[in-house]
Amino acid sequence: MHDYVFSNDFSQNIDAMVYTCGYEACVPGHSYGPALRSGYLIHLILEGKGIFETNGKTYHLSAGEAFLITPGSLIYYEADKDDPWTYTWIGFQGIKIKQYLSRTSLTKCPVFSYENDKEFLNCHEKMFEAYQLTENRDLIMNSILYRYLFLLAQKFPSKENSVENRRVEYVDEALKYIEANYSWEITVQSIADFLNIDRSYLHRLFKSAVGVSIKEYLLNFRVKRACDLLVHTDLPISTISRSVGYDDSLYFSRLFKNKKSVSPKDYRETHKNK
C-alpha cells in the first residue's frame, strides 16, 4: 500500500527540493532492484525487517533504522519473508544536496539508527501533512527538507570534512550576504560580524577561494549592478548610487571612474543605445 506519493517537477537550478515522499507496508518478500535511482531517498523503517544492498555490501535492517539511496548507486532491497518491513521515505534532489550530505557520515555508511530520536520521523509526518495543502505546499515541504538535512549533519557529522566544509560554508554565506545586502552600507567588518568570525580570517578564506579580496569583490559587485542600472534604466545617478550602497554620489562616482575609467554619466551615454 502506498500513501502520500507525489511527484514534484525538478529544476537543475534549485539547491534542494523534495520530489517524492511516501509510505508502504510491504508484503512478505517484496523487493526492488537491482536498479539505479536518479535522486536521493531516505527510508525510515517503522516496523519489521529486511535487507538493503549497495556498493557490494548487505545490511540487515529493522525497525528504528534507516537507509540512504544515492543517485547512480546500484541498489537492492527486500522485505523479510516472515516479518516484512513497513517504511516511510522522502526523496530529494538539488545541486547542493551532495555538498550538504558530505557534511554527514552517511557518505561513508548509508545506514543509521533513528530509534532514540523521533525528530526524523516527525519530519516525515510533517511532510505528509504538508502534502495535503494546496497553497505554498512546495515552500513548506522544502523547509522541512532543510530541517531534515540539518538534523543529519548535526546528529551524524563527518569528522573528516567538518573543518574544510565550514570554510566553504563561510565563503558561500559571504557571497550570498553580499548579493542580498549590497544595496546597504555593508562593510567587510559587518559581513564578518554576520558570520561571527574574525575579519582577517574571512579575508584569507575569501581570497583563497575566490581569487580577490572580499573588499574588492564587494566593490566589483556594486559597480556591475550600477552598470546594469545605468544602461537599462533612466534613474538619476544619485539614485543609482544609493541603490548600490553609497549615499554619497560623488564618492560613488570616483569609485566608478577608478574601476571603469569613465564617469557614470559617460558610461551611460556610451552604452545606453548599444
WOTAUR-V388164 format. One record per residue. N is the residue number from 1. SS is DSSP state (H for helix, E for strand, - for the rest). OMEGA is omega in degrees with one decimal (* if undefined). D_FIRST is the distance of its C-alpha to the first C-alpha in whole Angstrom. Layout:
n/ss/omega/d_first
N/SS/OMEGA/D_FIRST
N/SS/OMEGA/D_FIRST
//
This chain:
n/ss/omega/d_first
1/-/179.3/0
2/E/175.4/4
3/E/173.0/7
4/-/-179.9/10
5/-/177.4/11
6/-/176.5/14
7/-/-178.5/17
8/-/179.2/20
9/-/-176.9/24
10/-/177.1/25
11/-/-179.7/29
12/-/-175.9/31
13/-/-177.0/33
14/-/-178.8/31
15/-/-177.8/31
16/-/178.1/28
17/E/176.1/25
18/E/175.3/21
19/E/176.0/19
20/E/168.0/16
21/E/-176.5/13
22/E/-177.3/10
23/E/177.6/8
24/E/170.0/5
25/E/-170.7/6
26/-/172.4/7
27/-/179.6/9
28/-/177.0/13
29/-/178.6/14
30/-/-176.9/12
31/E/173.5/14
32/E/177.6/15
33/E/-0.3/18
34/E/-177.2/21
35/E/175.0/21
36/-/174.3/22
37/-/-179.6/21
38/-/-179.8/23
39/-/177.4/22
40/E/174.6/21
41/E/171.8/18
42/E/177.0/18
43/E/170.9/15
44/E/-179.3/16
45/E/-176.9/15
46/E/-179.3/14
47/E/173.6/14
48/-/-177.6/15
49/E/-179.4/17
50/E/178.8/17
51/E/176.2/19
52/E/-178.7/20
53/E/176.0/23
54/E/178.2/25
55/-/176.4/28
56/-/-179.7/29
57/E/177.6/28
58/E/179.8/25
59/E/175.7/24
60/E/-170.5/23
61/E/-179.9/20
62/E/-177.1/19
63/-/-178.5/18
64/-/177.9/20
65/E/-176.8/20
66/E/176.8/19
67/E/-178.6/20
68/E/172.8/21
69/E/179.8/21
70/-/-178.6/24
71/-/174.9/25
72/-/178.5/26
73/-/177.6/26
74/-/-175.2/25
75/E/174.5/21
76/E/173.2/19
77/E/-172.3/17
78/E/176.7/15
79/E/177.9/14
80/-/-177.4/16
81/-/-179.1/17
82/-/-177.8/18
83/-/-174.1/16
84/E/-176.9/13
85/-/168.2/12
86/E/-178.4/10
87/E/174.1/11
88/E/-176.7/11
89/E/170.8/13
90/E/175.6/16
91/E/-176.6/18
92/E/-179.8/21
93/E/176.2/24
94/-/-174.4/28
95/-/-179.5/32
96/-/-174.7/32
97/H/-179.0/29
98/H/179.0/31
99/H/-179.7/34
100/H/-178.3/32
101/H/177.8/30
102/-/176.9/33
103/-/-177.6/34
104/E/176.2/32
105/H/-176.8/32
106/H/176.4/28
107/H/177.7/30
108/-/-179.9/32
109/-/-170.4/29
110/-/177.1/25
111/E/178.0/24
112/E/178.6/25
113/E/176.0/24
114/-/-171.1/23
115/-/-177.4/23
116/-/-178.9/27
117/-/-174.0/26
118/-/-177.5/23
119/H/179.5/24
120/H/178.5/22
121/H/178.0/19
122/H/177.7/21
123/H/178.2/21
124/H/-179.3/17
125/H/178.3/17
126/H/177.3/20
127/H/179.6/18
128/H/177.5/15
129/H/-179.4/18
130/H/180.0/20
131/H/-178.4/17
132/-/-177.6/18
133/-/177.0/22
134/-/-179.4/24
135/-/175.8/27
136/-/-178.6/27
137/H/-177.7/23
138/H/179.9/24
139/H/-178.8/27
140/H/-177.4/25
141/H/179.8/22
142/H/175.5/25
143/H/176.2/27
144/H/178.7/24
145/H/179.1/24
146/H/175.3/28
147/H/-179.6/27
148/H/179.5/25
149/H/176.6/27
150/H/179.3/30
151/H/178.3/28
152/H/-179.1/28
153/H/-178.2/31
154/H/-172.4/33
155/H/179.0/31
156/-/-174.5/31
157/E/174.1/34
158/-/-179.1/36
159/-/-175.5/39
160/-/-170.3/40
161/-/-171.2/40
162/H/-178.4/40
163/H/-178.6/44
164/H/178.6/43
165/H/-179.6/40
166/H/176.5/42
167/H/178.0/45
168/H/179.4/43
169/H/-178.9/41
170/H/-179.3/45
171/H/-179.8/46
172/H/179.4/42
173/H/177.4/43
174/H/178.5/46
175/H/179.5/46
176/H/179.8/43
177/H/178.4/46
178/H/-178.6/48
179/H/-177.2/46
180/H/-170.6/45
181/H/-176.3/49
182/-/-178.4/52
183/-/175.3/53
184/-/-178.6/54
185/-/179.5/57
186/-/178.8/55
187/-/176.1/56
188/H/179.7/55
189/H/-179.5/56
190/H/176.1/54
191/H/178.0/51
192/H/178.2/52
193/H/178.8/52
194/H/-179.4/48
195/H/-179.2/47
196/-/175.8/49
197/-/-179.9/51
198/-/-178.1/54
199/H/-179.2/56
200/H/178.2/57
201/H/177.1/54
202/H/179.4/52
203/H/-178.7/55
204/H/179.6/55
205/H/-175.2/51
206/H/-178.2/51
207/H/178.5/54
208/H/-176.0/53
209/H/-171.8/49
210/H/178.2/51
211/-/175.2/54
212/-/178.5/56
213/-/-179.7/57
214/H/176.7/54
215/H/179.2/57
216/H/179.5/58
217/H/179.1/54
218/H/177.9/54
219/H/179.4/58
220/H/-179.8/56
221/H/-179.4/53
222/H/179.2/55
223/H/178.5/58
224/H/177.7/55
225/H/178.0/54
226/H/177.8/57
227/H/178.8/58
228/H/-179.2/55
229/H/178.6/56
230/H/-175.9/60
231/H/-169.6/59
232/H/176.2/56
233/-/174.7/58
234/-/-179.3/61
235/-/175.1/61
236/-/-179.0/64
237/H/178.1/64
238/H/178.0/64
239/H/177.7/61
240/H/178.4/59
241/H/178.9/61
242/H/-177.5/59
243/H/178.5/56
244/-/170.3/56
245/-/-178.9/57
246/-/177.1/61
247/-/-179.8/63
248/-/-175.7/66
249/H/177.8/66
250/H/177.0/69
251/H/177.2/68
252/H/-178.6/65
253/H/178.0/67
254/H/177.8/69
255/H/-179.1/65
256/H/-178.6/64
257/H/177.0/68
258/H/-178.3/67
259/H/-171.7/64
260/H/179.0/65
261/-/174.2/69
262/-/177.8/69
263/-/176.0/69
264/H/179.8/66
265/H/-179.9/68
266/H/178.5/69
267/H/178.9/65
268/H/-178.4/64
269/H/-178.6/67
270/H/-171.4/67
271/H/-172.2/63
272/-/-173.0/62
273/-/-179.6/63
274/-/*/62
//
